[in-house]
Structures are given as C-alpha cells and as structure tokens.
Amino acid sequence: MKKIFLLLLVMCFSCSSEDSERITTNPPDKENPVTHYRLVKVEQYDTDDVLDETITYNYNASGELITSTEVDDGTTYVSTLNYSGNKVISISRSFINDLTYTYTGDLVTTRSVLSDGILFTNEYTYNALNQLTNEKQFNDGVLCCSTTYSYNSQQNMFNAEYTNNNSSLDGDTYYTHDTMKNPFKDFLPPSLAKISDIGKSENNILKAGSNEPFVYEYNEKGYPTKKTTHVADDLYIVDKYYYAEL
C-alpha cells in the first residue's frame, strides 16, 4: 500500500455488513442527512484473500489530512503532511526522503525530492479550469519525460500521453470512468488531488488502457466500498474502503 499512497502524491475491497464499511462518528441527523463521506482506511487483500496491507488516514479538526499510516508485512510507514496556512508545503516520510512543494496561487507548480543523490523535480501546468494538463520531470535539471492530460465534459481525465527521452517508452493511455463519487478526490487536499493519478478525476477509473476493467461495489451515497482488480487468469486483488460520515 506504500506504493499506492506514493502514487497518489507523486503524480485503492466485500464486507459482511454495511456497518463494517462505514465508520460512524456522529449519530444520524434526520433533518440534515449525511451527504458526504471521508475516507479513513483502505485494506488490500492478496490473491489468496489474505489481508496484505492496511493504510489509515487521520485528519485535524478542520478536516485536513495530516497523516497516513500504512502497515505492510509488519512494517509501519508514516507520511505526515506539513501545512503553511491551507497549503501542503512538504510531506515528511518515515521510509524515504521528504517531498517539498511550491505554489503559484493555490496551485502546485513544482514538487521536489532528493533520492540517491539525484534531485527529482516535477513541474506542473494547468488549464483555465485549473486542471492539470502537463507534467514534466527533471532529473538534476535535465528533462526526463513529460505527460500531457486531456479531460472530458464530466471533468474526468480520459487520456494521458507520455513522451520520454527514450522514445521507445512514448505512448498514451485512455481511461474510462464510472459515474460515482471518487473518494480520493475528496480526501487529499485539493492542490494535491489535482496532481495525483487517482484524484484528478471526478469519478472512479473503470478501465486503463487494455487492462481488464476494475469492478466496484458502492454504498448508498455512491462511494466505492470494494474494488476488485484482475491480476491474471482467476487471480484477483481486492481493496476495501472505509469511511467516516460528515
């Protein structure tokens, strides 16, 4: 799951009952019904249906994500989001070097990390709707690769076109989506959701390129509670999503 959280920041399960998929923090208010869920935990089960990884998300009183804690094969990995006002300026990580962010207005324009003596910097460009349209990666100041994103009228990213210094790696991927709520767009700070692989679309990815489609189950508010990913033959990985009511 560490790789899942990193994927979200650098650029996701059936239960015995509905209550096991929903963590209630306040009693229901019949006059003001719950309309939103906050993602608080993801569990991933391997192809033998054995719990493999768990990640929990913690928020401050303002509802801002402050930490993610992942347990993977007995090892705990913690990521801490550091804010200046309402902007995440860095992410401290117990397992690898920190990420740092710079902004123009409310939009992230660069993200940097020093790894193995190399400074990796991503630069971001947006359209008039503040959607991420281009991402360039530089390794010690040298352009490595670039990705251009396109969106449809549902505000979903439907195409990512890649170019690389090694032209044999060039290509593009087309995406299709469901019409349900994407919890990753809501749980990340908006500025980080825009640059994440999963958070930049309004809805959940159903299919990426020629891969087998994902299969979802949803709760009554339209959020996914289970995602099944086909691996090979009759082998599947299952993600389960748990929420707190807001």
C-alpha positions in Angstrom: 0.0 0.0 0.0 3.0 2.3 0.5 3.3 2.4 -3.3 -0.4 3.3 -3.5 0.0 6.3 -1.3 3.1 7.4 -3.0 1.4 7.1 -6.4 -1.3 9.4 -5.1 1.1 12.1 -4.1 3.6 11.7 -6.9 1.7 12.1 -9.9 -7.1 1.7 -4.0 -12.3 -4.5 -1.2 -16.7 -7.0 0.2 -17.8 -6.8 3.8 -20.2 -8.7 5.9 -22.4 -5.8 6.5 -22.8 -2.2 5.5 -21.8 -1.1 9.0 -18.4 -2.7 8.6 -17.8 -0.5 5.6 -18.8 2.7 7.3 -17.3 4.2 10.5 -19.9 6.5 12.1 -18.5 9.4 14.0 -21.8 11.2 14.8 -25.4 9.9 15.1 -27.6 10.4 12.0 -29.4 13.8 11.9 -32.8 13.2 10.1 -33.2 16.9 9.4 -29.7 17.2 8.0 -28.9 13.9 6.3 -25.3 12.9 5.6 -24.3 13.7 2.1 -20.5 13.1 2.3 -18.1 10.5 3.5 -14.4 10.9 4.4 -12.0 8.1 3.6 -10.4 6.8 6.8 -9.0 3.4 5.9 -8.1 1.1 2.9 -7.4 -2.6 3.2 -5.9 -4.6 0.4 -6.3 -8.4 0.2 -4.0 -10.5 -1.9 -4.9 -13.2 -4.5 -5.4 -15.7 -1.6 -7.9 -13.3 0.0 -5.5 -12.7 2.9 -5.2 -9.2 4.3 -1.9 -7.9 2.8 -1.7 -4.2 3.6 -3.7 -1.6 5.6 -3.5 2.2 5.4 -5.3 4.6 7.7 -5.8 8.3 7.2 -6.0 10.9 10.0 -7.4 14.4 9.9 -7.3 17.5 12.0 -10.3 19.4 13.4 -10.5 21.4 10.2 -10.8 18.2 8.1 -7.4 18.4 6.6 -5.5 15.2 6.0 -2.5 15.2 8.4 -1.1 11.7 8.4 -1.3 8.4 6.6 -0.1 5.2 8.4 0.5 2.1 6.5 1.2 -1.4 7.8 2.7 -3.6 5.2 4.0 -7.1 6.2 4.5 -6.0 9.8 6.4 -2.8 8.9 4.8 0.6 9.5 5.3 3.6 7.2 4.1 7.1 8.2 3.6 10.1 6.0 3.0 13.5 7.6 1.6 16.5 5.7 3.1 19.8 6.8 0.9 22.9 6.1 1.5 26.6 5.8 -2.0 28.0 6.1 -4.1 25.7 4.0 -1.3 24.6 1.7 0.8 21.5 2.0 4.4 22.6 1.7 6.0 19.3 2.4 5.4 15.7 3.3 7.7 14.1 5.8 8.0 10.3 5.2 9.5 7.8 7.6 10.6 5.5 4.9 12.1 7.8 2.3 13.1 11.4 1.7 10.6 14.2 2.1 8.6 15.8 -0.7 8.5 19.6 -1.0 6.0 21.7 -2.9 6.0 25.2 -4.3 2.9 27.2 -5.4 1.6 29.8 -7.7 -1.6 31.0 -6.0 -3.4 27.8 -4.9 -1.8 25.5 -7.5 1.2 23.4 -7.0 3.8 24.3 -9.7 6.7 22.1 -8.6 7.3 19.1 -6.4 10.9 18.0 -5.5 12.6 15.1 -3.7 16.2 14.2 -3.3 16.8 10.5 -3.8 20.1 8.6 -4.2 21.8 11.9 -4.7 19.6 13.0 -7.6 17.2 15.9 -7.3 13.9 14.9 -9.0 11.7 17.8 -9.8 8.2 17.8 -11.4 6.8 20.9 -13.0 3.0 21.3 -13.4 0.9 23.3 -15.9 -2.9 23.8 -15.7 -5.7 24.9 -18.0 -8.3 27.7 -17.4 -10.3 25.2 -15.2 -7.3 24.6 -13.0 -7.0 21.0 -14.3 -3.5 19.6 -14.6 -2.7 19.5 -18.4 1.1 18.9 -18.4 3.7 17.4 -16.1 7.4 17.5 -16.8 10.0 15.5 -14.7 13.6 16.8 -14.4 16.5 14.7 -13.0 19.1 17.1 -11.7 17.8 19.8 -14.0 17.7 17.6 -17.1 14.3 16.9 -18.7 13.5 13.2 -18.4 9.9 12.9 -19.5 6.6 14.7 -19.9 2.9 13.7 -19.7 0.0 15.6 -21.2 -3.5 15.1 -19.8 -6.9 15.5 -21.5 -10.3 15.8 -19.9 -13.9 15.2 -20.9 -17.1 17.1 -20.1 -17.5 15.1 -16.9 -14.3 16.5 -15.6 -12.5 13.1 -15.9 -9.0 12.7 -17.2 -9.6 10.3 -20.2 -6.1 10.4 -21.8 -2.5 10.6 -20.7 0.1 11.0 -23.4 3.7 10.2 -22.4 6.9 11.3 -24.0 10.4 10.2 -22.8 14.0 10.9 -23.7 14.0 7.2 -24.7 11.4 7.4 -27.5 10.7 3.7 -27.2 8.8 4.5 -24.0 6.5 7.0 -25.7 2.8 6.2 -25.7 -0.6 7.1 -24.3 -3.3 5.5 -22.1 -7.0 6.0 -22.4 -9.3 5.8 -19.4 -13.0 5.2 -18.8 -14.8 6.1 -15.5 -18.0 5.2 -13.6 -20.4 8.0 -12.6 -19.9 7.5 -8.9 -18.0 9.6 -6.3 -14.2 9.4 -6.2 -13.1 9.3 -2.6 -9.5 10.1 -3.4 -10.5 13.5 -4.9 -12.1 14.4 -1.6 -9.6 13.1 1.0 -6.5 14.7 -0.5 -6.0 18.5 -0.2 -7.4 19.9 -3.5 -4.0 21.1 -4.6 -2.5 17.6 -4.3 -5.6 15.9 -5.7 -5.1 17.8 -8.9 -1.6 16.3 -9.4 -2.3 12.8 -8.2 -3.0 9.9 -10.6 -6.3 9.0 -9.0 -7.5 12.3 -7.5 -7.6 14.4 -10.7 -10.9 12.9 -11.9 -14.4 13.4 -10.5 -15.3 9.7 -10.8 -13.6 6.4 -10.4 -11.4 4.8 -13.0 -13.1 1.7 -14.6 -10.5 0.9 -17.2 -7.0 1.9 -18.0 -5.8 1.2 -21.5 -6.1 -2.5 -22.5 -6.1 -3.8 -18.9 -9.1 -5.7 -17.5 -11.8 -3.3 -16.1 -12.0 -2.8 -12.3 -15.2 -3.9 -10.6 -16.7 -1.8 -7.8 -19.3 -2.1 -5.1 -20.8 1.1 -3.7 -22.5 2.4 -0.6 -25.9 4.2 -0.5 -24.1 7.6 -1.0 -22.4 6.5 -4.2 -18.9 5.9 -2.8 -17.0 2.7 -3.6 -16.7 0.2 -0.7 -14.9 -2.5 -2.7 -12.7 -2.6 -5.8 -11.6 -5.8 -7.5 -8.6 -5.9 -9.8 -8.0 -8.7 -12.2 -4.3 -9.8 -12.0 -4.1 -13.0 -14.2 -6.3 -16.0 -15.0 -8.6 -16.4 -12.0 -6.4 -14.3 -9.7 -7.8 -11.0 -8.2 -6.7 -8.3 -5.7 -9.4 -6.8 -3.6 -9.4 -3.3 -2.0 -11.9 -2.4 0.7 -12.7 1.2 1.6 -13.9 2.5 4.9 -15.4 6.0 5.6 -16.4 8.4 8.4 -19.7 10.2 8.0 -19.6 14.0 7.7 
